[in-house]
Amino acid sequence: MPKNEVIHIGEIIKQVVKEQGRSPSWLAVQLGCERANIYDIYKRQYIDTCLLMKISRLLNYDFFFLYSRQLDSVK
């Protein structure tokens, strides 16, 4: 992803879940929510940092890096 491109975090989460062979149902169980909520997350361009931290830990993937990498271009 280019450094100045807008991040659509929901699409990226969806992609990582799929790449790991996980399902929206699995993620819903892990987060303690309904599967429909996961599809809502997939549609989001923005996400609460606490929720993103939980998802990062569950998937063992640093989603925050996507944002911090863009900060490097500001310097």
C-alpha positions in Angstrom: 0.0 0.0 0.0 1.5 3.4 -1.0 2.3 5.6 2.0 -0.2 8.3 1.1 -3.1 6.1 0.2 -6.2 6.2 2.4 -6.4 3.2 4.6 -9.7 1.2 4.6 -9.0 -0.7 7.8 -12.1 -2.9 7.5 -11.0 -4.2 4.1 -7.6 -5.0 5.4 -8.9 -6.8 8.4 -11.1 -8.9 6.1 -8.1 -9.7 3.9 -6.0 -10.8 6.9 -8.8 -12.9 8.3 -9.1 -14.6 4.9 -5.4 -15.1 4.4 -5.1 -16.8 7.8 -7.9 -19.2 6.9 -10.2 -17.8 9.6 -13.9 -17.0 9.2 -16.0 -14.1 10.3 -17.7 -16.5 12.7 -14.4 -17.3 14.3 -13.6 -13.6 14.8 -17.1 -12.9 16.2 -16.7 -15.7 18.8 -13.2 -14.3 19.8 -14.5 -10.8 20.1 -17.7 -11.9 21.9 -20.1 -10.4 19.3 -22.5 -11.4 16.6 -21.2 -12.4 13.1 -23.1 -9.4 11.7 -20.9 -7.1 13.7 -17.9 -8.5 11.9 -19.4 -7.7 8.5 -20.0 -4.2 9.9 -16.3 -4.0 10.8 -15.3 -5.0 7.3 -17.2 -2.0 5.9 -15.5 0.5 8.2 -12.8 2.9 7.0 -12.2 3.9 10.6 -12.1 1.9 13.8 -11.8 2.4 17.5 -8.2 1.9 18.7 -9.2 -0.5 21.5 -11.1 -2.7 19.0 -8.2 -2.6 16.6 -5.8 -3.6 19.4 -8.0 -6.7 20.2 -8.2 -7.7 16.6 -4.4 -7.2 16.2 -3.8 -9.5 19.1 -6.3 -12.1 17.9 -4.8 -12.2 14.4 -1.2 -11.6 15.5 -1.0 -8.8 13.0 0.1 -5.2 13.6 -2.6 -3.1 11.9 -1.2 0.0 13.6 1.9 -0.3 11.5 -0.2 0.7 8.5 -0.8 4.0 10.1 2.6 4.6 11.6 4.2 3.9 8.2 2.2 6.9 6.8 3.6 9.1 9.6 7.1 8.4 8.4 6.2 10.2 5.2 5.2 13.3 7.2 8.8 13.8 8.5 
